[in-house]
Structure formats: structure tokens, C-alpha cells
């Protein structure tokens, strides 16, 4: 029985692998998506920018719980905000966030 030589494949893959730090950062990003409340907030922000009180009312939660989740999303660069007077409005940070959500959802509903 002869052994096959996979050194060429291993060398190619090793050269293409991201650094451990980048892989860790990517895993942390996906952890942010692992919470249903954060996903509901992201889906809401897909439709429109919203203030904390509107998101809280939509999800039947208190504002401090929503603020906490928005902070997590903001720290992960998934949402941004803008101030209008005393009100802060939240929105999806960029089109990448929309793409991540849309592709994940499409994967779930495909047959």
C-alpha cells in the first residue's frame, strides 16, 4: 500500500490561511450574530434607522437592555449612530452587514 503525497496541497493551503489573530476576530464577529435579540435589532435596522426607544417598543424590551445590545453591535462595527438633538438614531454600519444577514438568511431558507 503506497502513501499519497499531500505536501503540495498543505503548502498551498498554509500560504492562504489567514493569521490566527484574523481567524479569532472573525470567530468573535460571528459570536455577535449568535444572539436572537441582536439579530432582531439588525433585522429592524435593515428596514429603517431607529432610536433606542423605538427598538425597545418594537421588541417589547426595556431601553437599557436594547442599549446594551446596541453597544455590542457598535463595538463590532455592525451599527453606527447619529445624533439629532437629544435623540440618537442607529443604523446598519454598511452594506457588508446587509450582505452577511441576507446571505445567512438565504442559506437558511434554501431548499
C-alpha positions as a Python dict, from the first residue, in 0.01 Angstrom:
ca = {
    (1, 'X'): (0, 0, 0),
    (2, 'X'): (154, 331, -105),
    (3, 'X'): (108, 660, 78),
    (4, 'X'): (-6, 961, -120),
    (5, 'X'): (189, 1282, -104),
    (6, 'X'): (-15, 1583, 3),
    (7, 'X'): (275, 1821, 72),
    (8, 'X'): (185, 2040, -228),
    (9, 'X'): (-174, 2082, -104),
    (10, 'X'): (-61, 2154, 253),
    (11, 'X'): (187, 2415, 136),
    (12, 'X'): (-75, 2585, -80),
    (13, 'X'): (-335, 2591, 200),
    (14, 'X'): (-86, 2709, 463),
    (15, 'X'): (5, 3002, 240),
    (16, 'X'): (-360, 3102, 202),
    (17, 'X'): (-472, 3067, 565),
    (18, 'X'): (-537, 3394, 747),
    (19, 'X'): (-339, 3466, 1062),
    (20, 'X'): (-463, 3324, 1391),
    (21, 'X'): (-548, 3678, 1501),
    (22, 'X'): (-774, 3734, 1199),
    (23, 'X'): (-942, 3396, 1244),
    (24, 'X'): (-1005, 3480, 1610),
    (25, 'X'): (-1151, 3821, 1511),
    (26, 'X'): (-1378, 3651, 1258),
    (27, 'X'): (-1498, 3400, 1518),
    (28, 'X'): (-1570, 3689, 1757),
    (29, 'X'): (-1768, 3867, 1484),
    (30, 'X'): (-1984, 3561, 1428),
    (31, 'X'): (-2043, 3530, 1804),
    (32, 'X'): (-2210, 3872, 1790),
    (33, 'X'): (-2463, 3724, 1544),
    (34, 'X'): (-2530, 3439, 1791),
    (35, 'X'): (-2786, 3632, 1996),
    (36, 'X'): (-3153, 3649, 1892),
    (37, 'X'): (-3207, 3998, 2036),
    (38, 'X'): (-2913, 4136, 1839),
    (39, 'X'): (-3041, 3963, 1526),
    (40, 'X'): (-3387, 4119, 1576),
    (41, 'X'): (-3224, 4461, 1614),
    (42, 'X'): (-3021, 4408, 1296),
    (43, 'X'): (-3331, 4299, 1104),
    (44, 'X'): (-3519, 4607, 1231),
    (45, 'X'): (-3232, 4831, 1121),
    (46, 'X'): (-3239, 4666, 778),
    (47, 'X'): (-3577, 4838, 737),
    (48, 'X'): (-3504, 5178, 888),
    (49, 'X'): (-3276, 5366, 1121),
    (50, 'X'): (-3430, 5380, 1465),
    (51, 'X'): (-3381, 5528, 1810),
    (52, 'X'): (-3341, 5313, 2122),
    (53, 'X'): (-3695, 5382, 2242),
    (54, 'X'): (-3845, 5269, 1908),
    (55, 'X'): (-3639, 4950, 1904),
    (56, 'X'): (-3736, 4882, 2267),
    (57, 'X'): (-4104, 4925, 2185),
    (58, 'X'): (-4078, 4709, 1872),
    (59, 'X'): (-3912, 4424, 2064),
    (60, 'X'): (-4113, 4474, 2387),
    (61, 'X'): (-3795, 4519, 2588),
    (62, 'X'): (-3661, 4790, 2816),
    (63, 'X'): (-3434, 5059, 2679),
    (64, 'X'): (-3133, 4962, 2891),
    (65, 'X'): (-3137, 4607, 2750),
    (66, 'X'): (-3155, 4746, 2396),
    (67, 'X'): (-2879, 4997, 2469),
    (68, 'X'): (-2656, 4717, 2594),
    (69, 'X'): (-2710, 4514, 2275),
    (70, 'X'): (-2656, 4822, 2057),
    (71, 'X'): (-2324, 4880, 2234),
    (72, 'X'): (-2216, 4523, 2148),
    (73, 'X'): (-2322, 4576, 1786),
    (74, 'X'): (-2145, 4914, 1770),
    (75, 'X'): (-1824, 4768, 1918),
    (76, 'X'): (-1833, 4504, 1643),
    (77, 'X'): (-1873, 4782, 1382),
    (78, 'X'): (-2210, 4642, 1275),
    (79, 'X'): (-2414, 4952, 1358),
    (80, 'X'): (-2345, 5321, 1352),
    (81, 'X'): (-2534, 5613, 1501),
    (82, 'X'): (-2608, 5978, 1451),
    (83, 'X'): (-2743, 6241, 1687),
    (84, 'X'): (-3039, 6460, 1609),
    (85, 'X'): (-3095, 6694, 1902),
    (86, 'X'): (-3116, 6474, 2209),
    (87, 'X'): (-3210, 6161, 2013),
    (88, 'X'): (-2955, 5911, 1883),
    (89, 'X'): (-3056, 5713, 1576),
    (90, 'X'): (-2896, 5377, 1497),
    (91, 'X'): (-2842, 5227, 1152),
    (92, 'X'): (-2652, 4940, 991),
    (93, 'X'): (-2288, 5037, 957),
    (94, 'X'): (-2250, 4945, 590),
    (95, 'X'): (-2363, 4721, 306),
    (96, 'X'): (-2141, 4437, 431),
    (97, 'X'): (-2372, 4396, 730),
    (98, 'X'): (-2674, 4375, 500),
    (99, 'X'): (-2493, 4115, 288),
    (100, 'X'): (-2395, 3900, 588),
    (101, 'X'): (-2753, 3896, 715),
    (102, 'X'): (-2906, 3838, 371),
    (103, 'X'): (-2670, 3554, 281),
    (104, 'X'): (-2721, 3382, 616),
    (105, 'X'): (-3097, 3410, 578),
    (106, 'X'): (-3086, 3283, 218),
    (107, 'X'): (-2881, 2984, 334),
    (108, 'X'): (-3148, 2902, 594),
    (109, 'X'): (-3444, 2916, 358),
    (110, 'X'): (-3290, 2746, 53),
    (111, 'X'): (-3424, 2402, -29),
}
